[in-house]
Amino acid sequence: MALSAADLPTMYTLLANSLSGDENLRKPAEAALAQSENRPGFCSCLMEVITAKNLASQIDVRLLASVYFKNTINRYWRNRRDSSGITNDEKIHLRQKLLSHLREENYQIALTLAVLISKIARIDYPKEWPELFSSLAQQLQSADILTSHRIFMILFRTLKELSTKRLTSDQKNYAEISAHFFDYSWHLWQSDMQSVLHGFSLLAQNLNPNELHHDDLYLTCERWLLCVKIIRQLIISGFPSDAKALQEVRPVKEVSPVLLNAVQSFLPYYSSFREQHPKFSDFLQKACIKLMKVLVALQSRHPYTFGDKSVLPPVMDFCLSKITDPEPDIMLFEQFLIQCMKIVKSVLECKEYKPSLTGRVMDESGITLEQMKKNVSSVVAGVVTSLLPSDRVVLLCNVLIRRYFVLTASDLELWYQNPESFHHEQDSVQWSEKLRPCAEALYIVLFENHSQLLGPVVVSILQEAMNGCPTSVTEITPGLLLKDAAYGAAAYVYYELSNYLSFKEWFSGALSLELTNDHPNMRIIHRKVALILGQWVSEIKDDMRRAVYCALIKLLQDSDLCVRLAASRSLCFLIEDANFSENDFSDLLPICWDSCFKLVEEVQEFDSKVQVLNTISILIAHVGEIIQYADKLVQFFQKAWEESSGESLLQIQLLTALKNFVVALGYQSPICYNMLLPILQSGIHVNSPDELLEDSMLLWEATLAHAPSMVPQLLGFFPCLLEILERSFDHLKVAANIIEGHIILGGSDFLSLHASTVAKLLDLVIGNVNDRGLLSILPVIEILIQCFPMEVPQLISSSLQKLIVVCLTGGDDHDPSKTAVKASSAAILARILVMNTNFLAQITTEPSLLLLLQNAGFPVDENILLCLVDIWLDKVDNVTSIQRKAFGLALSIILTLRLPQVLDKLDQILSACTSVILGASEEYTEEESSSDNMSPGRPHVPSKEFRKRQIKFSDPINQLSLETSVRDNLQTCAAIHGESFNSAIAKIHPAAFAQLKQALKMS
């Protein structure tokens, strides 16, 4: 039943009670509101509460009503079949009401309504709400400051929402909005800019003490800021990128210089307002940062237009001067300096400003688009080069290293108070969020662009810093901090700098000596040495490895957590290096393990634990003799898992490390089962977190692959696999390997215990997965039948019927995956005919199979077995050698059928059998010799792979003689068909008959 105006008092009471601290009032009110939200008229009642003049002071109730309104719009504005929701008439009413209530005084309510309007516009504009923008534009003409501010809030939110729609029609609509609104927004922004600057001038002279005027000025400032955001949105989303369209975007050239002037006009007020007018000082910070962000966005979206001489030079000059020679107050304005660095970095690495090597796309004039791009690029590249002459590049490099890389007093205090936080802030923070990482990112790009010029410069700074601060220094002096900065500069550009700096000489003459000084203050240098050893890994030659390994192990035992974490990270790089020398590292392993275990216990932060776990995992995966450390690792994993409860990301790292541990232990892996199997069971349980499932299954797969034998507890996990696949087929490939592991290791015990689960599992998969999924599971069915030819076919009868349907109705053979599915399915059926002949004959006449085939559109009057013969003949060249032999043996058995149609296929059957026999001997010889070559020198351990080879070599298909089978079954065929057989044989081409006699060794 719809709600009406009569329900307004009730609605107000429910909203008021929902805010009550009394649970007896709040709970029923919330329940009643939840039940009402899908009723027609609910949103209209809320709108009346929001706009009621007599409730203007009831801000909490009105705000709650606006939130309920927004949430209901999200859920019910689109037409839903399961709810009457909001009728079209009510929608018209609400849209009109929203546009008539623009002068909302409460900011939070106004913001919620702006978001709400943007959500409706995304669905309704322009089809159902074509007047939205024209109505807002009309009301702007006569609006006061507050109303115009609220309108611009709506415009910004709506334009932002519409900009995310990607259909061509939506983008065309957006371009039209941009054309309509840009000029008005731009002129209003310029007008507001003059008003704001005038107001600031009066404030600076203390000529405007009236607080009311302050409020109006601040509202104008806020509107100005919204205008900036709208202008950015219109230029970014309202025009196609000039990097693709090669069309100049006029507003970029018009707006960018003015935005830059605005920044320059605001900055002088930044310092004077901080104490006297903190509210306006906060605005100035936001404004300057936003203006610079807009310039960054314009350069990224429209690089060619931004590269114009009227835009790029003044912007770059301004940014470079602020970076290299900032006023004292600007040095404290870190976010502003970050934006300046981002612009310079973006210009330096912009691919549109560099020659490109792409294909030729001709336009109508005959000039390639590529040539047009090159022409523009060369012009802009010239502008960039003129802005960065050699002396300016060298100056910028020096300033970045000597000023921005140097640790500050606040950095050192943070490090002292919380070394873990300091490590992760320096190591993992987004480069665009903090000043030092941003300076480092700019430096790396600058060096890459000017490596030949800057290589000697960086080496010179490094030499100066090392000479000015001997390794014996213990005080934190400017010289020590400069050396730390210079070491960082050398670490970040190791690849290019290696042409100018010998790592061997640097390590022997300085880095190794730094580690002899154990004073606590030397942690600053020790951390950078750890960083360098990881970054310069490609330059560490054979004669240096031992010394570097020893240095890193020493750093891993440092008293400072930050240094140890840096050493842990670098150790990963050295161990994963292709030239890692296990011989040089092996005697360091005991200390290394102990240091890692100790470190993971001492660190408190989540990121630290994940990092050290990753180091342990990499160590396990890359070092050899792990068995002597197995007990310690088992204890470590046991404790780490218990302490990681509820921390899924940490447990994922643990599962990965455990998998590496199992692989490293190999056939000795059962020594860790007491710890491993409970962890594995918790990961694959149906109630375990979804995010642990993939890594738990990989651990399960590895455990089976490296188990010397099946143990009861591991065997008991198998039903979990069915529960996993009932939820999703996402991990089917790994699941197939797990099933195979159970078959090979568990043998008859596995089948007797889990026969019904196997049948359910295969029936679940076949018919419900795509071709790729089938190709994962079919080898499992083949090995299952190979191991249990008499028991399994009857057990999985339903699945086999589906495979027959796949073979006979499998779709387009031009698709390689469908061909592979058909061929593999046919090979399984051929194997069954050879090893359990009566069963296949029986299943092909089952009524349930005939019904499946009928539903798939296959004519049921056909002889199914003879139809399979056609598939075997067709796919004999699409399968492996052992499957080809199964095809040959199956075809030879077909010769014994008492069906006259067999003679129609006699020529093809004998031709296929001849081909298999003559092609087989060479293939088998190669296969056997390669397998024999694998066995010498290997320990005789009945692992999964060993058992798999045993099963392969004892395969009955391998033991049977195809020549004998064809010879014997030809005699049977002759006896059955008599003269008709002789007539069919006579029709065989003499050359083909001669090959047959050769294959059957008949004289």
N, C-alpha and C positions, 0 to 999 in steps of 0.2 A: 504494500500500500504506500502511495506517494506521501511525502511530507509536504506540509503547506505552512502558510504564515501563522496558522493557529498553533503550530508546534514550536514556534520560536522561543517562548518562555521555557519550555521543557529542554530545548536544545541548549539554551544559556545555562540552565541549572546543571545539566550533565557536564558541560565544559567546566563550569566552576567547581563542581564536585571532583572532577578528574584532577584538579590541582590541589585537592585537599590532602592534608597530612594524615587524615583519619582513613585508614585502610577500609573501614566498613562503608565509607562514602565513595572512596576512589575506585575500588574494584568494580562494584556494580555499574558505576558511571562509565568506566572504560569499556566494560562488556557491552553496555547498551549502545555506545557510540560505534563500536566495532560492528555490531549487528545492523546498524542504520546506514553504514557507509555505502552500501550498494542499492539503497532505496532511492527512487526518483525524488528530487526535491532536497536531498541532503546537502548538496553543495550550495543550493540557493539559500537554505537556512543559514549555513555558515557565512555566506557572503553578506547576508543581512546583519549578522552579529558583528562582522568585521567593520562594516560601514555605518553602523548605527551611531548617530551623533550623541545620543544619551549614554553610550557605552565608551566614549572616547577615552575616559580615564581608566577604564578596565583593561589595561594593556595586556596583562597576563592572559585573560580570557580571549581577547581578540587575537593575540599571537598564537595561542593554542588552536583557535579556529582556523587561522591561516595555514598552520602546519597540517591539520587534518584535511583542509581543502587541497593543499598541494599533493598530499599522499593519495587522496581519493582520485584526483585528476590523473596521477601516474597509473593508477590501477584500472580506472573505469572510463576514461575519456574515449579510448578506442572502443568500438562496438564489440561486445563480448557475447558469445552464445549462451554462457552459463549465468548471465546476469542481465536484468533489465537496465541497470546502471543509470546513465545520464541520457535522457531523451534529447532528440534534436532541438525541440522547442526550448528545453532548459539550457542547452548549449548556447543557443542564440541569446537568451536572456543573460547568461553569465558573461559572455563575451562583451555585450553592451555594458553591463554593470561594471566590469573590470576597467573598461576604458573611460567610464564616467567617474571612477574613484581613483584619480591619479595623485591628488594632493594628500597623501598619507603622511602624517607627521612623524609617526614612530619609524625609525630607520629599519629595525628588524622585520617589522610587518611589511614595510615597503619592499624590502629585499626579497622576502618570501613571495610576495605577489608578483614581483618582477620575474622570479624564477618560474613561478606558476604560469604566467603569460607566455614565457618562452617555450614551456613544455607544450602548451596548447598550440602555439604557432607552429611548432615542428610538425604537428599532425594536420592542422587545419589550413595553414597558409600555403598557397594563395587561394586554394579552391573554395574552402568554406569561410575564409576570413580575409577577403581581398582588400577590405578597407583598413586593415590593421595599421599599416605604415602611414597611409594618407591621413587617418584620424589622428595619429600621434603627431605628425608634422603640422597639422592644422592647429592642434592645441598648443604646440610650442610657440606659435606666433604671439599669443596673448598670455603666456604663462609667466608667473612670478619666479623668483629664484628657486624656491622649494619645489614647485610643480615641475619646472624644467629639469631640475636635478633628478626627480623621480622618473620623468619621461626618459631621460638619458640612461638611468639605471635599467629601465625596461628595454630600451633600444640595444644597449650593450649585451644584456643577457640573451635577448632574442637573436641578435646577429651572431653571437657566439654559438648558439644552439643550431641555427640554420646553416652555419658554415661547415658543420660536420656531416651534412647530407651530401652524398657523393654522386647521385644520379645526374645525368647531363641536364635534364630539365630543371632540377633543383639548383644546379650551378648557374644556369642561365637566369633563373629568377634572382639569384643572389647578385649577379652582375648588374641586373636592372636596379636592384635596391641600392647598390653602390653608386651607380650613376645618379640616382635620385637624391641620395642623402649626403654624398661626400662633400659637395660644395657648401651645403648649409652647415654641416658639422665643422668643416674646416674654418669657415668664417666666424662661427660662434666661438670656436677654440681661440682664434686669433684675438677676437674681441675680449674674451675672458682673460687672455694672457695680459692684455694691456691693463685690464681692471686689477688683476692680481699684482702685477708689478707696481701699479700706482698705490695699491693698498700696502704693499710691502715697504715702499718708499716712505709712506706716512708712518708706518709702524717703526721703521728704523730711526725716524726722527722724533718718535714719541708724540706725533701730532694727531693720533687717532685713539684716544684712551677709551672711547665708548665700547663697552662689551657687546652691545647689540650690533654695532657695526662689525665687530670681530666675528660674530656668528654669521652675518651675511657674507663677509669676506671668506670665511672658511667654507661656507656652502658653495660659493663661487669656485673656490679651489677644488672642492670635491667634484663639481660639475666639469671643471676643466680637465681633471684627471679621467673622468668617465669619457670625455670627448677624445682624449688621447687614445684610450683603449678602443673606442669605436673607429677612429681613423685608422688605427693599426689593423683592426679586423677587416675593414672595408678594402684597404689596399692589399692585404695579404690574401684574403679569400675572394675578393671581388674581381680580381684580374688574374688571368693565367700567368704562370711564371715566365718571365722573359727569357729564361734559360732554355725553355722549350719553344715558346712561340716566336722568339726573336722580335718582339714588338715592344717598343719603348712604353713604359708605364709612366705617363706624365705626372701623376700625383707623387711619385717617388722623388722626382727632381724638384717638384714644388714644395714638398713637405720637409724633406731631410735637412736642407740648410736652415730652415726656420726652427726646426726642433733643436738643432745644434745651438742656434742663437739663444733659444730658451734656456738651455742648460747653462750657457755662459752667463746669462742674465741672473739665474737663480743662485749660482754658486757663491757670489759675494755675500749673500744673506745667510749662508749656512752657519757660519761661526757665530755671527752676532745674535742670531735668534735662539741659539741653544740654551742660553740661560734665561733670557728675558721672555721669550715666546716659545716654550717647548712644543706646543700644539702645532705651530706653523713650522717649527724646525723639523718635526716628524713628517709633516707634509712635504717639505723641501727634499728630505731624504727619499721619500717615496717617488716624488716627481722626477728628480734627477735620475734615479735608477730606472724608472719606467721609460723615460725618454731615451736613455741609452739602450735599453732592451728593445725598444721599437726600432732603433737604427740597426741593431744586430739582426732583428727579424727581417727588415727590409733588404738588407744586404744579402741575407741567405736566400730569400724568396725571389728577389729581382736583381741578381748580381750585375747584369749588363747595364741596366739603367742607373744603378747605384754607382757604377764605375765611371759615370760621366764626370768631366772635369769640374763641374759646378758642385758635385756632391762628395766624391771620394777624397780629393786632396784636403779640403778643410776638415773633414771628419777625422781622417788619419792624422793630420798635423795636430789637431786638438788632442786626440788620444795619446799619441806618442809623447807630446809635451807634458801631459799630465802624468804619464808613467815615468818619464825620465827626470822631470823637474817639477814635482808637485809642490803646491803650497803646504805649509805645515798642517793646516786643517784638513786638506785633502788626504794626507797620509793616514789620518784617522778614519777617513770615510772609505773603508775597505770595499764595501759593495760597489761603490762607484768606480773605484780603480779596477775591480774585477770586470766590470762591463767594458771599460776602456781596453783592457787586455783581450777580452773576448772578441771585440771588433777587429783589433790588429791581427789576432790569431786567425779569425775567420777569413780576412782578406788574404793573408799569407798562404793559407792552404786551399783557397777557393779554386776548384778545378776549372771553372769558367775563365779564370784569368791566366790559364796556362794552355799551351798548345795541346790539342786532343787528337787522338787517332781513331776516328769512327768512320762508319761507312758513308758512301756518297748518296745523298737523297736530293734529287733534282726538284727545283720548283719551276714555275712556268717560264721564268726569264732565262733559264738555262744555267744559272749560277747555283752551285750546290749549297744547301743549307750549311753544310760543314764549312765551306769556304767563308760564308757569311759569318759564322761563329768565330772562325779563325781571325777574320778581319777585326771583329769587335774585340776579341781576346787580346790581339796584339796591341791594339790601342790602349786598352786598360792595363795590360802588362807594362807598357811604357810608362803609364801614369804611376803605377806602383813602384817601378824601378826609380823613377825620379824622386819619389817621396822617401825612398830608403837608399841613399847613397852609402858607400862603404863606411864612412866615418859614423853615420847615424846607426847603421847596423851594429858596428863595434860598440858604440856607446850604449845602445839598448841591451846588448849582451852583457856588458859590464854592470849596468844598473840592475838587471834581473838577478845576476849572481851575487853582487856585493850588497844589494839592499834588500831584495825580496826573498832571497834564499836564506838569509841569515836568521837564525832563531832569535826570537824576542824574549824578554823577561817573562812575559805571560806564557809563552810556549814552554819555557824551562820549568815554570811553576806547575803547569798542567802535567808535564812529564813527571816531575817529582811527586806530585799528589797522586797521579793515576797513570802509571807507565803503559798499562794496557790500552786505555782510552787514547793516549797520545799515539801509540803505534798504529791503531786502526784509523784514527783520524788522518794521520799522515799517509797511511798505506792504502786506505780503501775509500776515502772521501771522494765524492764527485769533484772533478777538477774545477768545475764552475762555481762551487759553493764557498771555497776558502781562498784567501789571497795567495798563500804560498803555492798550493797545488796549481792554481791558475797561472801563476808566474812560471812554474815549471813546465806546464803544457805549452805556453807561449814560447818559452826558450827552446823546447824540443823542435817545434815547427820552424822557428827562426834558424836553428842550427841546420836542420835538414835542407832548408832553402839556400843557406850560405855556408855550407860545411867547409869549403876550401878557404874561405875568408876567416871563419871563426875557429877552425881547428887549432891553429897556432895561438889564437887569442886565449882560448880556454886552457891550453897547456901552459901558457905564460901565467895566467891567473893561478893555476894549480901550483906551479913552481914557486911563485911569489908567496902563496899561502903556506906552503910547506917550509920554505926558508924562514918565514917570519914567525913560525910556531914549531919549534923542535918537538920531537916525540916525548921529550922529558917534561914538557910543560904540564902543570897540574891545575893551574888557576883557569877559571872561565874568563878568558880575555877576549877582546875583539879579534885578536889574531887566531885564537882557537875557533871562534865562531865562523870566521872567514874560511878557515881550512875545512870546517864541516860543510860550508856552502860550496866550496870548490870541489870537494870530494863528491858531493851530490851532483854538481854540474857534469863531472866526468862520468858518473855512473849512468845518468839518464841518456847520454848520447854515445854509449859504448861502441855501437856499430860503426859510426862514422869516425869517432875519435881514435879508433885503433890504428888508423893510418898515420897518426901524429904522435902516438904515445905507446911505448913498449910496456905491455902489462908485466912482463917478466922483471924488467928493471924497476918498475913502479912498486911491484909487490916486494921484491927483495930489498929495495932501498928505502922503502917508507912504510907500506901497509903492514908488513909482518912485524916491523919494529914498533908500530903503534900498539900492538897487542902485548908488548912486554911491560907497558905501563898500566898497572892495575888500579890507579887512583880512581875513586868514584866519579870524579868529573870527566874522566876519559870515556864514560859511557856515550857521550856525544859523538866522539870519533869512532868508537867501537861499532856503534849502530851503522854508521856510514860505511865502515869497512865491510861489515856483513852484507850490506846492500850491494857494494861494488863486487864482491866475490860471486854473488848470484847473477848480477847483470853482465859481467865480463866472462861468463862461462865459456863462450866460444873461443876466447883467446887464451884459455888455460891449456897449455900444451903438456905432453906426457911427462916431461921432467919437472913440471910444476905441480902436478896433481896432488902428490902426497903432501906437500907443504900446505897447499890450499885446504885440503881435507882436514889436516891437523888444526889449521887456523880456525876453520868453521866449528870444529868440535870444541875448541877452546872458547869460542864466542857463545856456543850453546850452553856453556857452564858459567857464563858471566853472572855477576850478582844482580844485574838489572834486567827486569822482565822484558822491557822494550827491546833491549839488545838481543836477548834470547829468542824472542819472537821473530826479529829480523833474521837471525841466523837460521831459525827453523825454516823460514820461507826460502832463503837462499840455498839451504841444503837440498830442498826439493828440486831446484833447478839443476844442481850439480849431479844428483842421482839420476834424474830423468835424461840427462845429456847422453847423446849417442856414444860419446867417448868415455863414459863413466868407467873407471878402473876398479873392479871389485877387489883385485889383489892389493891395491894400495889402500883400500878402505877396510878390509876385513878385520884387522886387529883393532880398529877403532870402534867396531860395532858394539862391544859391551858398554863402553862409555856412552855411545850414541843412544842406545836403548835406554839406559838408566836416565840420561839427561832428558829424553823425550817423556818418559814416564813421570819423572819428577816435575817437568814443566806442565804437563797436562793436569797434574794434581794442584799445582800452585795457582794457575790462572783461574780467574773467576768469570770473565766475560764469555758469553756464548761464542762470539767470533773467534776468540783466542782458542777455545777448545776445538772448534771446527778446523782451524788452521793446523794445530798440532796433530790432530787426528789424521789430517790429510798427509802430513809428513810421515807419520807412522805407517799409513797405508802404502805410500810410495816406497818406503824402506822395505816393507814386506814383499812388495811386488818386484823389486829390483835386486835385492841381495840374495845370495845363494843359501848357504847352510843356515836355515832358520831353526832347525830342530833343537839346537842347544839353547835357544832362547824361548822355546815353546812354552815352558811352564810360566815364565814371567809374563809372556803375552797373554796366556789364558787368564791369569789372575787380573791383568790389566783390563781385558775385554769384559770380564765378569763384573768388575767394579764399575767400569765406565758405563756399561749398559744399565746397571741398577741406578746409577746417578743421573742417567739421561731420561728418566721417565717423564713423559709429556713433552719432550723436546724432539719433535719429529725430524727437524733438519740435522740435529746432532746424531740421531739414531740412523739416518740415511748414511752419514759419513762412517758410522760404526759398522753398518752392514757391508759397505764397500770394502772397508779394511778387513773385515772378517772373511769376505770372499777371497781377497788376496791372500789371507792367512791360510785358508783351506787349500787354495791352489799351490801355495809355496810348500805346504806340508805334503801334498800329494798323497801317496798311499799310506802315509803315517797320520793322516788327518783324524782317525778315530781317537787319538790321544786328547783331542779337544772336544769330543762329543758331549761330555758332561756339561760343559759351558755352552757349546754351540747349539745343541738340539732344542733346549728350552727357548733360546732366543729366536731360533728359526720358527718354532711352533707359534710363538706369540706374533711373529710377523705375517704368517700366512693364515692365521685364524680369521674367520669371517668377520669378527668384530674389531679387527686391528685397523688402525688408520689407513685410509686409501693411499696416502702418500708414501707409506712404507712398503706397499705391496710389490712394486716393481723390483726394488732392491732385495727384498726378501725372496722373491722367486729366483732371482739371479744367484743368490746365495744357495738356495735349494738345488738349483741346477748344478752349481759347482760342487756342492757336497756329494751329490750322486756321481758326478763325473770322476771324482777323485777318491771314492770309497772303494776299498779293496773287497768289501762284501756288504751285503744288506744286513742291517740290524733291525730288530723288531720295532723300536721306537720310530725309526725313519720310515719303515714300511707302513706304520700306522698313520702317517701324515697324508697318505694318498687321497682319502676322501675330501680333504681341503681343496684339492685341485678342481673337483667338480663344483664345489661352492663358488670358487673364484671364477670359473668359466660361466657359471649361471648368472653372475653379475655382469661380466664383460668379456669380450674376446680380445681385449687390447694386448694381452701378453701371450697370445696363442703360440707364437714361435718358441718361446721359452717353455711354455707348458708342454709342447710336443717333445722337447728334449727331456723334460722331467718324466714324462710317461715312458719314453724310451729307456731312461736310466732305471726305472722300476722294472721294466720287462727284462732288461739284461742282467741286472743285479739280483732281482727278486725271484726270477724264474717261476717255477710251478707254485712256490709258496705265495708269490704275489698274485698269480691268477686265481688260486683257490680262495684267497682271502678277499680279493677285490674284483671278482668277475663281474658282478652286477654294476659296480661303479664304472668299470671300464666300458661296459655296454652303454650305460646312460650317457657317459661322457662323449663317446664317439657319435652316438645318435644325436646329441645336442649340437655337436659341431657340424657334422655333415648335413648340408641342406640349409644351414643358417649362416654360413660364412662365404666370402667371395673366393675367387680362384686362388688368390695369394694365400688365403687361410687354408684352403684345401691342400695346396702344395706343401704346407707345413705339416699337416696331419697324416697325409697318405703314406709317407715312409714309415710312420709309426704302425699303421695298420699292416703294412707289408712285413715288418719285422715280427709283429705279433703273430701273424699267420705262419711265418717261417719257423718260429719257435714252437707254436702249438697248432699244427695244421688240422688236427682232428677236433680239438675242443673249441677253438676260437670262432670258426665260421658260423657254427650254430648259435654261439653266444651273441655275435654281432650281426645276426641275420638282417635286422632292420637297416643297419648302416650299409650293408652290402647291397641290399635292394636299391638304396639311393644311389650307390655307385654305378649300378647297372643302368639306372635312369640317366645319370650323368654321361655315361659312355654313349648311350643311344640317342640322347636328345641334347647333347652338350653345347649346341650353338655353333658360332662361326669358327671354323678351323683356321681362318686367316689370323686369328688372335693367338699369339704365341703362348699366352698363359692358359687359354682354353685347350690348346693342343696338348700342352704338358699335363693338364689335369686329366684329359681323356686318356692319354697314353699311360699315365701312372695308375689310373683306376683300372684300365684294361689289363695292365701287368698283374695287379692284385688278383683279378678274376681268373687270369690265365694260371697263376700259381695255385689257386684253389682247385681248378680243374685237374691240374697235374697231381696235387697232393691229397685231394679229397674229392675225387671225381663224382661220386654219388651225390654229394651235397650240392654242387653247382647244378647238376641235372635236376635236382629236386627244387632248388630255389627259383630256377627260371620258369617253373610251372606254377609257382605260388599265386593264388588269387590276389593277395595283397600287392604283389609286384605288378600284376597285370592292371590293377586299379591305378597304381602310381603312374604307369606308362600311359594309360588312357587319359589321365588328368594332364599329363605333359604333352598330349597330342600325338602320341606314337601309336601306329596301327597295331592293335592287339592280336590280329590274326597271323602276324609274322612269327616264325620260329625264333625265339629269343637267342638260343644258342648259336644259330646260324648268323644272326645279326651281329653277335659278338665276334664271330669269325671274321666278318667284314672289317670290324674295328681292329682286330689283331693284325690282319693283313695290311691295313692302311697305316698303322702306327709302328710297325716293326722297325722302322728306321729312326723313330723318335725317342728311343729308350736306351737304357744302359745295357752293357753286354749280358749281364745275368738276366735282365728282364727280356732281352731278345731270345735267350735260350728258353725262358719260360714260355714265351710266345710260340717258339718252335715246337716244344714238347706238347703244348696245348693243341696246336694245329695238327700234330701227328695223332693225338688221341681222337680228334674229330673224324679222322679217317675211318675209325671203327664204328661210327654211327650207322644205323640201318636206315639212312635217308638218301633217296636218289639225288637230292640237291647237292650232296657232298661231291658227287662226280662233276657237277657244274663248276665247282671251285677247285677241283683236283690240281689243275695246272698251276693256279696261284699258290695253293698250299705247298706244293712240292717246290715251287720256285722260292718261296719264303724260307722253307726249311733248308734248302740248298745254300741259300745266302747266309743263313745263320751258321751252318756247319763250317762252310769254307772261311767265313770271316772270324770264327770264334777262336781257333787255335792260337792265332797270333795275339789276340787280345788277352786271352787267359794267361799265356806265357808271360807277357809283359806285366800283368797284374800280380801274378804270383811272385815273379822275381822282385818287383818293387816292394811287395809285402815282406818277402824274405829278408830283404836288405834292411828292413826296419827292426828286425828282431835281435841280431847280434849285439851284445853289449848292454842290452836292456835288462833290468832286474825282472825276474819272473814273478810278477805280481798280478793276481787276477783282478785288475781294475776294470772299469767300464770299457775302456778302449781295447784292452786285451781280450775281454770276453766278447766284444763286438766282432773282433777279427776271428775269434774262434767260431762264432755263430756263422760268420760269412763263409769260412772254409768248410764247415760241416753242413752247409746248406744242401738239402737233398737235390735241389736243381743242379748244383755243381756235381753231385755224385752220379746223376743219371746220364746215360749216353744217348744223345739225340740221334746219332746214326743208327744205333740199335733200335730205338723206339720207332723211327720212321720205317726202317727195314721191316720190323715185325708187323707194324700196323698197316703197311702197304699189302702184306700177305693177307692179313685179316680182311682188308678192304676188297682185295681181289676175290677172296672166298665168298664174301657177302654179295657182291654185285656181278660176279661172273663176267659174261661177255661185254656187258656195259662198261665194266672197268677197263677191259682191253681196248675198247673203242676210245675211251677217254685218254688212256695212256698214248694211244697212237696219234692223238691230236697234238701232243706236246712237241714243240719245236726240237729238231734233232740236236741243236747246240745245247739247249736247256736240258735235254735228256742226258746228253753226254756229261754235263756238269753234275747232274743228279747222281749218275753212276760213279763219278769220281768222288763225290762227297760221301756216298754210302759204301765206297771201296768195293764196288761190284765189278767184276771183270766183264 
